[in-house]
Amino acid sequence: MPESRRATAVALAATASIALLATACTGSTGSSANDDASKETTLNFWHGWSTPSEVKGVQANVDAFEKEHPNIHVKVVGNMTDDKVNQALRAGGSKAPDVISSFTTNNVGKFCSSGAWVDLNPFFKKSGIAPEKTFPKTMNEYTQFEGNRCAAPLLGDAYGLYYNKDEFKKAGIKSPPKTWSEFTSVAKKLTKTKGDSYEQLGFMPNYHGYESTTEHYFGQWSPTYFDKSGKSNIAKDPAFAAGFNYQKKLVDELGGYQKLEKYRSSFGDEWGAKHPFHTGQVAMQMDGPWRLGMAQEAKADFDIGVAPLPVPDDQKETYGKGYVTGTIAGIAATSKKQNASWELVKYMTTNTDAVVNFSNAIHNVPSTLAALKSPKLKYDPRFKTFLDIAANPDSTTTPASINGGPYLVSVQNLGFDYEKGKQTDLKAGLKKTADEIDTDIEQAK
């Protein structure tokens, strides 16, 4: 399963467990960063990847590191969720992780504010590395919280638009839509009804549709989730109302919530061969870089196009941007080998060849500006769309919060109510949701 979706699945459980970990780790940051990284030592590295190809890619990366640092040995433990990691950190001992990677960028605020992961700023400074010049803007943003850079990006995901080129050609559509109004027109043109259902749907707009979450949609409006004082901004920034209203109108124009939900119930599994884009049930799909390979493995019998997602009509000049997230790496505050751990983190996240080789191995987006431009990258030409989105300074991400991702759950829940007509007063819904987010954050302090 791609990292961003795995992250969503464990985010809330991880948030709870990090809260328990906070008291154990606070105050330990920096106190144990006095080990000699040139001495013989062994590190424990825990990560979440689990498929054979991913595990092989991680191990190859570690093997290359050990070759360059023969005195540092790395024990690798895979298929670890944030919850399992935090349990191990609370338990402590020689088997606890020193270096950790996580799929849950939403929890960076928790990792940083709790002291569970150490601030890497002193390590970057000591090594003469400027993060803002090393990593793409979005990745630089989602790896820190209130000045504490407790994580570094380790490959990423960018969201774009997949489209059935054969169906585009049949419908006389010459190119992918660049604005949301064009998208609506194309989605309607590609929709073929059959009785009270569909023979083909141009696009599944419902929030329960695969990957069509509020944060993925709204990223194209470049919203500001929090104001400068840390209060929820969703009731004040017009980007949110615009995003909600666009999606609701699209739902209505493509047949209405109930009809769409009934059709959605016929879809195959998101990660299997019967995904609705693979089967032709939908002609366009909002998704990440993994979908191309999955569609090819499923032997989809049409020509697949890849493009950036559309942008609002009044932001045409920003076309090419997208929502970006990814994997992060950090050092446990409980580690007694933080300098040696930094050598591993630095290698995995800033060494151009290491980042490129890992990207080639598991087909995620490289996480440094240099790696994004490396001639050693191997990819299908269509994959370049995601490289360009990741490097685009207009691309967006969701900000870190002290209590992790609950604010995104609150926004998504409003979306569920609004699209089905349960909430008809969007302004009131936004205000109520903003208050809920502020209360949750205040309680987490």
C-alpha positions as CSV (number, residue, x, y, z in Angstrom):
1,M,0.0,0.0,0.0
2,P,1.4,3.5,-0.9
3,E,2.7,5.4,2.1
4,S,0.2,8.2,2.2
5,R,-2.8,5.9,2.6
6,R,-1.0,3.8,5.2
7,A,-0.3,7.0,7.0
8,T,-4.0,7.9,7.2
9,A,-4.8,4.4,8.5
10,V,-2.6,4.7,11.5
11,A,-2.7,8.5,12.1
12,L,-5.2,8.6,15.0
13,A,-3.8,5.7,16.8
14,A,-0.3,7.1,16.5
15,T,-1.5,10.5,17.8
16,A,-2.8,8.8,21.0
17,S,0.3,6.8,21.6
18,I,2.6,9.9,21.0
19,A,0.7,11.7,23.7
20,L,1.6,8.9,26.1
21,L,5.2,9.0,25.0
22,A,5.6,12.8,25.5
23,T,6.4,12.7,29.2
24,A,9.0,10.0,28.7
25,C,10.9,11.9,26.1
26,T,10.6,15.6,27.0
27,G,13.9,16.9,28.3
28,S,16.1,14.2,26.9
29,T,16.6,15.9,23.5
30,G,20.3,16.7,23.0
31,S,21.5,15.2,26.3
32,S,22.6,12.0,24.7
33,A,24.0,13.6,21.5
34,N,27.6,13.2,22.6
35,D,28.5,9.8,21.2
36,D,31.5,9.4,18.9
37,A,30.2,8.6,15.4
38,S,33.7,7.5,14.3
39,K,33.6,4.6,16.8
40,E,32.3,1.1,16.2
41,T,28.6,1.1,16.9
42,T,25.3,-0.5,15.9
43,L,22.0,1.4,15.2
44,N,18.5,0.2,15.2
45,F,16.5,1.5,12.2
46,W,12.8,1.0,12.1
47,H,10.6,1.7,9.1
48,G,7.1,1.0,7.8
49,W,7.7,-0.5,4.4
50,S,6.5,-4.1,4.0
51,T,6.3,-5.3,0.4
52,P,9.3,-7.4,-0.8
53,S,10.4,-4.8,-3.4
54,E,10.2,-2.0,-0.8
55,V,12.1,-4.0,1.9
56,K,14.8,-4.8,-0.7
57,G,15.1,-1.1,-1.6
58,V,15.5,-0.1,2.0
59,Q,18.1,-2.8,2.6
60,A,20.1,-1.8,-0.5
61,N,20.1,1.8,0.8
62,V,21.4,0.7,4.2
63,D,24.0,-1.6,2.6
64,A,25.4,1.4,0.6
65,F,25.5,3.5,3.8
66,E,27.4,0.7,5.7
67,K,29.9,0.5,2.8
68,E,30.6,4.3,3.2
69,H,30.6,4.0,7.1
70,P,32.2,0.6,7.9
71,N,32.2,1.4,11.6
72,I,28.4,1.9,11.8
73,H,26.3,-1.2,11.6
74,V,22.5,-1.0,11.1
75,K,19.9,-3.5,12.2
76,V,16.8,-2.9,10.1
77,V,13.3,-3.7,11.3
78,G,10.4,-3.2,8.8
79,N,6.6,-3.1,8.7
80,M,6.6,-0.9,11.8
81,T,3.6,1.5,12.5
82,D,4.0,4.7,14.5
83,D,2.1,3.0,17.3
84,K,4.6,0.1,17.5
85,V,7.5,2.5,17.3
86,N,6.2,4.5,20.2
87,Q,5.6,1.4,22.3
88,A,9.2,0.4,21.8
89,L,10.4,3.9,22.7
90,R,8.4,3.9,25.9
91,A,9.8,0.5,26.8
92,G,13.4,1.6,26.0
93,G,16.3,-0.8,26.1
94,S,18.9,-1.8,23.5
95,K,16.4,-3.0,21.0
96,A,14.5,0.3,20.8
97,P,14.9,2.3,17.5
98,D,17.6,4.9,17.1
99,V,16.4,6.0,13.7
100,I,12.8,6.0,12.7
101,S,10.9,6.5,9.4
102,S,7.2,7.3,9.4
103,F,4.5,7.6,6.7
104,T,2.5,10.0,9.0
105,T,3.5,13.6,8.1
106,N,0.3,14.7,9.9
107,N,2.0,13.7,13.2
108,V,5.2,15.9,12.8
109,G,3.7,18.4,15.1
110,K,3.4,15.7,17.8
111,F,6.8,14.3,17.1
112,C,8.4,17.7,17.5
113,S,6.4,19.2,20.3
114,S,6.5,16.1,22.5
115,G,10.2,15.8,22.2
116,A,9.9,12.2,21.0
117,W,12.1,13.0,17.9
118,V,15.1,15.3,18.3
119,D,15.4,18.7,16.7
120,L,17.6,18.1,13.6
121,N,18.5,21.8,13.1
122,P,21.7,21.6,15.1
123,F,22.8,18.5,13.1
124,F,22.0,20.2,9.7
125,K,24.0,23.3,10.8
126,K,26.9,21.2,12.0
127,S,27.0,19.4,8.7
128,G,26.7,22.7,6.7
129,I,23.4,21.7,5.1
130,A,20.7,24.3,4.4
131,P,17.4,22.4,4.4
132,E,15.6,25.2,2.5
133,K,18.1,24.9,-0.3
134,T,18.1,21.0,-0.2
135,F,14.5,20.0,-0.1
136,P,11.4,21.1,-2.1
137,K,9.3,23.8,-0.4
138,T,6.5,21.6,0.6
139,M,8.7,18.8,2.0
140,N,10.7,21.5,3.9
141,E,7.4,22.7,5.4
142,Y,6.0,19.4,6.5
143,T,9.1,18.2,8.4
144,Q,9.1,21.0,11.0
145,F,6.8,22.5,13.6
146,E,7.2,26.0,15.2
147,G,10.9,26.1,14.3
148,N,11.7,22.6,15.5
149,R,12.8,20.5,12.5
150,C,12.5,17.1,14.1
151,A,12.3,15.2,10.7
152,A,13.8,15.1,7.3
153,P,11.9,14.1,4.1
154,L,12.6,10.6,2.8
155,L,10.9,10.3,-0.6
156,G,7.5,11.7,-1.3
157,D,4.1,11.5,-3.0
158,A,2.6,14.1,-5.2
159,Y,-1.0,14.0,-6.4
160,G,-2.0,14.4,-10.0
161,L,-4.7,13.4,-12.5
162,Y,-4.8,10.1,-14.4
163,Y,-7.0,10.1,-17.5
164,N,-8.1,7.5,-20.1
165,K,-6.7,8.9,-23.4
166,D,-8.8,6.6,-25.5
167,E,-12.0,7.9,-24.0
168,F,-10.7,11.5,-24.3
169,K,-10.1,10.8,-28.0
170,K,-13.6,9.3,-28.5
171,A,-15.2,12.4,-26.9
172,G,-13.1,14.8,-28.9
173,I,-11.2,16.1,-25.9
174,K,-7.7,17.1,-27.0
175,S,-6.0,17.7,-23.7
176,P,-6.4,17.3,-19.9
177,P,-8.4,20.0,-18.2
178,K,-6.4,22.8,-16.6
179,T,-9.1,24.6,-14.6
180,W,-11.9,23.2,-12.4
181,S,-14.5,24.6,-14.8
182,E,-12.9,22.7,-17.7
183,F,-12.7,19.6,-15.5
184,T,-16.5,19.7,-14.8
185,S,-17.2,20.0,-18.5
186,V,-14.8,17.1,-19.3
187,A,-16.2,14.9,-16.5
188,K,-19.8,15.4,-17.8
189,K,-18.8,14.8,-21.4
190,L,-17.1,11.5,-20.3
191,T,-20.0,10.3,-18.3
192,K,-22.3,7.7,-19.9
193,T,-25.5,6.8,-18.1
194,K,-27.1,3.4,-18.1
195,G,-30.6,3.1,-16.7
196,D,-30.4,4.6,-13.2
197,S,-26.7,4.1,-13.0
198,Y,-23.6,4.6,-15.2
199,E,-21.9,2.8,-18.0
200,Q,-18.9,5.1,-17.4
201,L,-18.4,7.9,-15.0
202,G,-16.1,10.8,-16.0
203,F,-14.9,11.1,-12.4
204,M,-15.9,9.9,-8.9
205,P,-16.2,13.2,-7.0
206,N,-17.5,11.9,-3.6
207,Y,-15.2,12.2,-0.7
208,H,-15.4,8.4,0.0
209,G,-14.0,8.0,-3.6
210,Y,-10.5,6.7,-3.8
211,E,-8.0,9.5,-2.9
212,S,-10.7,12.3,-3.3
213,T,-10.2,13.6,0.2
214,T,-10.7,17.2,1.2
215,E,-6.9,17.8,1.6
216,H,-6.2,16.5,-1.9
217,Y,-9.0,18.6,-3.5
218,F,-8.3,21.7,-1.5
219,G,-4.6,21.7,-2.1
220,Q,-5.4,23.1,-5.5
221,W,-6.9,26.3,-3.9
222,S,-3.7,26.8,-1.8
223,P,-5.6,27.1,1.5
224,T,-4.2,28.4,4.8
225,Y,-5.4,26.0,7.6
226,F,-4.2,28.1,10.5
227,D,-3.7,31.8,11.1
228,K,-0.5,33.3,12.6
229,S,-1.9,32.8,16.2
230,G,-2.4,29.1,15.5
231,K,-6.2,29.3,15.3
232,S,-8.2,27.4,12.7
233,N,-8.6,29.6,9.6
234,I,-11.1,27.4,7.7
235,A,-14.0,29.7,8.3
236,K,-12.1,32.8,7.2
237,D,-10.0,31.7,4.2
238,P,-12.4,31.7,1.2
239,A,-10.3,28.8,-0.3
240,F,-12.2,26.3,1.9
241,A,-15.7,27.5,1.0
242,A,-14.6,27.5,-2.7
243,G,-13.3,24.0,-2.4
244,F,-16.4,22.6,-0.6
245,N,-18.8,24.4,-3.0
246,Y,-17.0,23.2,-6.1
247,Q,-17.0,19.6,-5.0
248,K,-20.7,19.7,-4.0
249,K,-21.7,21.2,-7.4
250,L,-19.7,18.5,-9.2
251,V,-21.4,15.8,-7.2
252,D,-24.8,17.3,-8.1
253,E,-23.9,17.7,-11.8
254,L,-22.7,14.2,-12.2
255,G,-25.9,12.7,-10.9
256,G,-26.2,13.4,-7.2
257,Y,-24.7,11.9,-4.0
258,Q,-27.0,8.8,-3.7
259,K,-26.6,7.8,-7.4
260,L,-22.9,8.2,-7.2
261,E,-22.6,6.3,-3.9
262,K,-24.6,3.4,-5.4
263,Y,-22.2,3.3,-8.3
264,R,-19.2,3.5,-6.0
265,S,-20.4,0.4,-4.2
266,S,-19.6,-1.5,-7.4
267,F,-15.9,-0.6,-7.4
268,G,-13.2,-3.1,-6.8
269,D,-10.4,-2.7,-4.2
270,E,-8.3,0.4,-4.3
271,W,-5.1,-1.7,-4.5
272,G,-6.3,-4.5,-6.7
273,A,-6.7,-5.1,-10.4
274,K,-10.3,-4.2,-10.3
275,H,-9.8,-0.5,-9.3
276,P,-12.4,1.5,-11.2
277,F,-9.8,3.4,-13.3
278,H,-8.2,0.1,-14.4
279,T,-11.6,-1.3,-15.4
280,G,-12.8,1.8,-17.2
281,Q,-15.6,2.5,-14.7
282,V,-14.2,6.0,-14.3
283,A,-12.3,7.9,-17.0
284,M,-10.4,10.2,-14.7
285,Q,-8.7,9.5,-11.3
286,M,-7.1,11.7,-8.7
287,D,-4.1,9.7,-7.4
288,G,-0.5,9.5,-6.6
289,P,2.6,8.1,-8.5
290,W,1.9,4.5,-7.7
291,R,-1.3,4.3,-9.8
292,L,0.6,4.2,-13.1
293,G,2.5,1.1,-12.2
294,M,-0.6,-0.5,-10.7
295,A,-2.7,0.2,-13.8
296,Q,0.1,-1.3,-16.0
297,E,0.3,-4.4,-13.7
298,A,-3.5,-4.7,-14.0
299,K,-3.1,-4.7,-17.8
300,A,-5.5,-1.8,-18.3
301,D,-6.4,-1.9,-22.0
302,F,-6.3,1.8,-22.8
303,D,-3.7,4.5,-23.2
304,I,-3.0,6.2,-19.8
305,G,-2.4,9.9,-19.6
306,V,-0.9,11.7,-16.5
307,A,-1.2,15.5,-15.8
308,P,-1.4,17.9,-12.9
309,L,-4.7,18.4,-11.2
310,P,-6.8,21.4,-12.3
311,V,-6.6,24.7,-10.5
312,P,-9.3,27.3,-9.8
313,D,-10.2,29.5,-12.8
314,D,-8.7,32.6,-11.1
315,Q,-5.4,30.8,-10.5
316,K,-4.6,29.7,-14.0
317,E,-1.0,30.8,-13.7
318,T,-0.4,28.2,-10.9
319,Y,-1.4,25.2,-13.1
320,G,1.2,22.5,-12.5
321,K,1.0,22.5,-8.7
322,G,-0.4,19.7,-6.6
323,Y,-0.7,18.4,-3.1
324,V,2.5,16.8,-1.7
325,T,3.2,14.6,1.2
326,G,5.6,11.7,1.9
327,T,7.8,9.7,4.3
328,I,9.8,11.3,7.0
329,A,12.9,10.2,9.0
330,G,14.1,11.2,12.4
331,I,16.2,10.4,15.4
332,A,14.6,9.1,18.7
333,A,15.2,11.3,21.6
334,T,15.8,8.2,23.7
335,S,18.7,7.1,21.5
336,K,22.2,7.2,23.1
337,K,23.8,7.2,19.6
338,Q,22.4,10.4,18.1
339,N,25.5,11.5,16.3
340,A,25.9,8.1,14.6
341,S,22.1,8.1,13.9
342,W,22.5,11.5,12.2
343,E,25.0,10.0,9.8
344,L,22.4,7.5,8.7
345,V,19.6,10.1,8.5
346,K,21.9,12.5,6.6
347,Y,22.9,9.8,4.1
348,M,19.4,8.6,3.4
349,T,17.8,12.1,3.1
350,T,20.5,14.3,1.6
351,N,22.9,12.1,-0.4
352,T,21.8,12.6,-4.0
353,D,22.7,9.1,-5.2
354,A,21.1,7.5,-2.1
355,V,17.8,9.4,-2.7
356,V,17.9,8.6,-6.4
357,N,18.6,4.9,-5.9
358,F,15.9,4.6,-3.3
359,S,13.4,6.4,-5.6
360,N,14.3,4.1,-8.5
361,A,13.8,1.1,-6.2
362,I,10.4,1.9,-4.8
363,H,9.0,4.4,-7.3
364,N,8.3,7.3,-5.0
365,V,9.2,10.9,-5.7
366,P,12.8,12.0,-4.8
367,S,12.9,14.3,-1.8
368,T,15.8,16.6,-2.6
369,L,16.0,19.3,-5.4
370,A,19.2,17.7,-6.7
371,A,17.7,14.2,-6.9
372,L,14.7,15.5,-8.7
373,K,17.0,16.7,-11.5
374,S,19.4,13.8,-11.4
375,P,20.1,12.1,-14.8
376,K,20.4,8.8,-12.9
377,L,16.6,8.7,-12.2
378,K,14.9,5.9,-14.0
379,Y,11.2,6.4,-14.7
380,D,8.3,6.2,-17.2
381,P,8.2,9.6,-19.0
382,R,4.7,10.1,-17.5
383,F,6.2,9.9,-14.0
384,K,7.8,13.3,-14.7
385,T,4.5,14.9,-14.0
386,F,4.9,14.0,-10.3
387,L,8.6,15.1,-10.2
388,D,7.5,18.5,-11.6
389,I,4.7,18.8,-9.0
390,A,7.0,18.1,-6.2
391,A,9.5,20.7,-7.4
392,N,6.8,23.3,-8.1
393,P,7.0,26.2,-5.5
394,D,3.2,26.6,-5.8
395,S,2.5,23.1,-4.7
396,T,1.0,22.7,-1.2
397,T,0.9,20.4,1.8
398,T,-1.1,20.3,5.0
399,P,0.6,22.0,8.0
400,A,1.8,20.3,11.2
401,S,-0.4,20.7,14.3
402,I,0.4,20.0,17.9
403,N,-2.2,17.3,18.1
404,G,-1.4,15.7,14.7
405,G,-4.1,15.1,12.1
406,P,-7.5,15.4,13.9
407,Y,-8.1,18.8,12.3
408,L,-8.1,17.2,8.9
409,V,-10.6,14.6,10.1
410,S,-12.8,17.5,11.3
411,V,-12.6,19.1,7.9
412,Q,-13.3,15.8,6.1
413,N,-16.3,15.1,8.3
414,L,-17.8,18.4,7.3
415,G,-17.2,17.4,3.7
416,F,-19.2,14.2,4.3
417,D,-22.1,16.1,5.7
418,Y,-22.1,18.8,3.1
419,E,-21.9,16.6,0.0
420,K,-24.9,14.4,1.1
421,G,-27.0,17.5,2.1
422,K,-26.9,16.8,5.9
423,Q,-25.3,20.2,6.4
424,T,-26.9,22.8,4.2
425,D,-25.4,26.0,5.8
426,L,-21.7,25.8,4.8
427,K,-20.8,29.1,6.6
428,A,-22.2,27.8,9.9
429,G,-20.5,24.4,9.3
430,L,-17.2,26.0,8.7
431,K,-17.5,28.1,11.9
432,K,-18.5,25.1,14.0
433,T,-15.7,23.0,12.6
434,A,-13.2,25.7,13.2
435,D,-14.3,25.9,16.8
436,E,-14.0,22.1,17.1
437,I,-10.5,22.2,15.7
438,D,-9.5,25.0,18.1
439,T,-10.9,23.2,21.1
440,D,-9.1,20.0,20.2
441,I,-5.8,21.8,19.8
442,E,-6.2,23.7,23.1
443,Q,-6.9,20.4,24.9
444,A,-3.7,18.9,23.5
445,K,-1.5,21.7,24.9
